[in-house]
Amino acid sequence: MRENLLRVGVKMLHEGGFTGTGIKDIVDAAQVPKGSFYNYFENKEAFGKEAIDYFFDSGVEKLRERLSDENTRPLERLRHYFESRARGFRAGGYAKGCLLGNFSLEVADHSTLMRERLCAHFRTWSGLFEACIEEAQKTGAIRNPLPPAVLAPFLLNSWEGALLRMRAEKCDAPLNQFIEVVFESLLV
């Protein structure tokens, strides 16, 4: 039941936002009694924290595999990752964006509990970029002398900003610009 609440809840939170999605909406969609929610989660904030973890954990292993695939050169891994994500957002009509980014905008100022989880996941995500960038620098594919510990967070920050613009403009121009600048200028 807990897994069902999280799976359904993450989908709803991604579509409707944290404040736009009520506990009743989640339990109704999960087809469980409202009281059952409180058997697993102290309150909506605690559920939000768990939803952030559930969302990130559901994709981090695939991301880790993709960015450490030794059959593909490191810079190509990064580019393929972003191009794949851009195709996904295009297919989805430029809606929703990144749940971590959405929550950062919506709840980070109001919930230390959720903000701490967001920060931890952004650090992990950035760390995966960092390892890939470091490998590409060692092979000479990236000649930019900035340390991977600087380039990786910049890359993630820029991507998240491009996603915000994508949602506002309902087009892939910000994503295409991100990919062009990163792979034709920054990471060369």
PEGI-V674818 format. One line per field, one symbol per residue. phi: phi as a letter, one per 20 degrees, with the letter a starting at -180 (. if undefined). psi: psi as a letter, one per 40 degrees, with the letter a starting at -180 (. if undefined). burial: b if it has 24 or more other ideal C-beta (glycine too) atoms within 12 Angstrom, else e. Layout:
# PEGI-V674818
phi=???
psi=???
burial=???
This chain:
# PEGI-V674818
phi=.fffffffffgfffednffecegfgffffelcfgffgffdcfaffffgffffffffffcfffffffedffecfgffgfffgffffffffffemmdmmegffffgfecgfdcfgfgffggfffffgffffgfffgffffenfdegfffgfefffffffffffffffgffelbegffffgffffedcfdc
psi=dddddddddddddddeiddehidddddddefiiddddeddhdaddddddddddddddeedddddddeeheehiddddddddddddddddddeffidahddddddddedeehdddddddddddddddddddddddddddeedheheiidedddddddddddddddddddefieddddddddddeeddf.
burial=eeeebbebbbebbbeebbeebebebbbebbebeeeebeebbeebbbbbbbbbbbbbbebbeebeebbbeeeeebbbbbbebbeebbeebeeeebebbbbbbbbbbbbeeebebbbebbeebbebbbbbbbbbbbbbbeeeebebeeebeebbbbbbebbbbbbbbbbeeeebebbebbbeebbeebbe
